[in-house]
Structures are given as structure tokens and as C-alpha cells.
Amino acid sequence: MSESVSRISLQIRFKDLDSVGHVNNAIHLTYFEMGRVDYITRFFGNFDPSNAGFVIVHSEVDYKKPIYLNSRVEIVTKITGVGTTSFTFSHMLEDLDAPRFPFAEGNTVGVLLDGSGKKMKVPEEFRKLIS
């Protein structure tokens, strides 16, 4: 797969924290989404959802350690697989103070949709951009 990688620094918001003082587990998927948006914008330019779009059909997160308000986090995103109609994003929430020990890792699978919302094959141009 492509060596294209998106890296964005994250500022933890107070509203992301739960009653125990660490980032709520559901928020990790929002962070993954931020990584996907950056990846798509960075490597595909302006994405026009009226011509084609995608929906996430599968998400998984492996929680490694808690993220706190003052944690220094970088979202690392890349595409690690392409199927007939789908592609897989790999995500890592890297701890900038201990890079060998990430906060979380996971994958999301997106399925391409045409302008009418029907599943479509991954175009060859798309495959070339990410391989």
C-alpha cells in the first residue's frame, strides 16, 4: 500500500473527558474521523460527495492506555487495504511523549458510493493514488 501518511496534532477538549478524567472511549472514533478527513483532503484534494462518497461500514479500536487532558496526541492515518468496493484506513493515536506506546490503534472500512448512494467499484485512478 501507499506510503502516504497523514499526521495531525490533537488538542484534547475538556468535553472529550468522562467522569474518570480520561477521554471517553467513543471519542476515539471521532479522532479517527479527523484523521480520515485530513488524509482525504491532503492526498485527494477537494472531495465532491455529489459525484461519489463513502460510508464507514466497520470500525474497530484497540485501547492501549488512557488519554488525559494534558496528553500530547498525534493522529496517524493511512490506507492499508483496498477491496472491490471498499478500502481500509489504519489509525494510531500516538503518544508524543512515548511514541513506542500508542494510546490506541484501530481500523475503519469505508465503502464507496456513487452520486445516487449505490455501492460502486473503487476506480483505477483511486487505486493508483494509494498504491
N, C-alpha and C positions, 0 to 999 in steps of 0.2 A: 504494500500500500504506500501511499504518498508519505513523504517526509514533512508535509505541510502540517504545522502545529500552531494552534492559537494559544497564547499565554496572556492572561489578563489578571491584574491585581484586583483583589476584592476588599472592599471596606465592609466589615461586619456591621449590620444595622442592629440597633437595640431591639427592634421589633422581631428580629430573627431568633431571639433568645427565648427559651422556655422557662418554666418556673425554677428549674435547677441551675440556670445561669449559663447553659451552653446552647448552641444553635440547635433548633428543633430538627429532628430527622427529616421531616418533609421538605424543609428549606433546601436541603442538598440538591433536590431535583430542580429547584429554581436556579441554583448556582450552575448546574449542568446546562440549563437552558441559556443562561447568559453566555456560557462558553460556545454553545452551538450558534447563537446569533452572531457572536464575534467571528467565529470560524467562517460562516457563510458570507458575511459581509466582507471579510478580509480576502477570501480566496475566490469568491464568485461574484463580487460586486453587488450591485442592487438587484435583489431577488424580487421578481414580479409574481406574486401569488395568483394574479388573474390568469396567467398562462400556465403555470404549474406551481404546485406547492407540495408540502409533505405534512404528514401527521405522525406523531410518535405512537407506536403500537406496542412497545415494550420498553420497560425501564428496570434497571437493577442497580442497587447501591450496596457496596461493602463498606460498612462504617468501621474505621480503624481506631480512631480516638476522637474525643470531643473537640469541637471548635468553640472558643470563648470570644468574648467581645474584643479583646486585645490581640487575638491571634492574627498572625500575618499569613494570609492565604493567597495563593495564585491558582487560578483555574486553568488547567491544561487540557486542551481538546484536540482530537484528531480523528480522522476517519480510518477505521481499521478493517472494514469489510464492505463489499458491495455484492448484492444479490441481483436477481432479475428485476425486481421492483423496489427493493429496499437497500438501505445502507446503514452501517453501524458506526455510531460515534463512541469513542472511548474517552472517558473523562477522569481526571485526577484532581483532587483538591490538595494541592501541595502545601506542606508546612515550610514556609521560607526560613524558619529558624531550625528546622531539622528535615532537610529535603529527602533524606532516605526513608522517612517515616511519614507517609501522607496521612491526611485526616480521613480521606475516603477515596474510593475508586468505584467506577461503575461504567455501564454502557446504556445507550439508548438506541433503539432501532426505529428508523423513520421509513415510511412508505411514501413513494412519490404519487402525487395525484395530478391529473390533468385539470384544465380550466373548468370542467364540469364536475369535478370531485371524484372521478373514477381513477382506480389504480392504473398506473402507466409504467412501462418499462423504463429502466434507467437509460437515458440517452448516451450514445457513444461519446459525445463531447464531454459529458459529465464524468464518465469513466476515465477519459484521458486526463482530465484535470486532477483527479485524485489518485491516479496510479503512477 
